[in-house]
Amino acid sequence: GQNIDQPTEMTATEGAIVQINCTYQTSGFNGLFWYQQHAGEAPTFLSYNVLDGLEEKGRFSSFLSRSKGYSYLLLKELQMKDSASYLCAVMDSNYQLIWGAGTKLIIKP
Amino acid sequence: ETGVTQTPRHLVMGMTNKKSLKCEQHLGHNAMYWYKQSAKKPLELMFVYNFKEQTENNSVPSRFSPECPNSSHLFLHLHTLQPEDSALYLCASSQDSGGANEQFFGPGTRLTVL
């Protein structure tokens, strides 16, 4: 079967760095997406990785290792507005997105 | 209006009611999706339309009936729902469904079935 695993909840301090991990087992691989979803709002696109390595975009970076079936989202200089759920999703061989259950990130002052 | 819009934002219905959810995208995309999001569960893909044609139906019960009159509009018709159908229903669109394209989401309809 297809499976995406990510921690249910994480807590971090304002100004700090946090890493949210995602491991996956899917039928084929056409890239991995990270989305941010604030409570009661639509998921919004953060990043897309299809090749191994680190992609940096401002305070957010995303890493992929296809051989390990592993990705992480790194958030630096955390701000209170970063409190949200972070969704990992893998596009399978049929170009369907397989989603993780999301990681709820709580930022404390 | 820009992006993906959904109406209504909240809906409460009884098990014998019939209602419809509406989604509209203003992005010029060709693919539209319905997802179900339940608390602490992964998003569940329900239906996919590409160029108005349904390309995916992930074993969704027949009490959910999608309609896609054109590439910009998507409906989800609901009838004789069950309490376990209470969830957030998200609509999304992308350039098309056959490539690694980013999906843009609407704000969702929070559905409660009594």
Interface residues (C-beta under 8 A of the other chain):
Chain A: I4 T8 N30 G31 F33 G40 E41 A42 P43 T44 F45 Y48 V50 L87 A89 M91 Y95 Q96 L97 I98 W99 G100 A101 G102
Chain B: V4 K40 K41 P42 L43 L45 V48 E56 L90 S97 G98 G99 A100 E102 Q103 F104 F105 G106 P107 G108
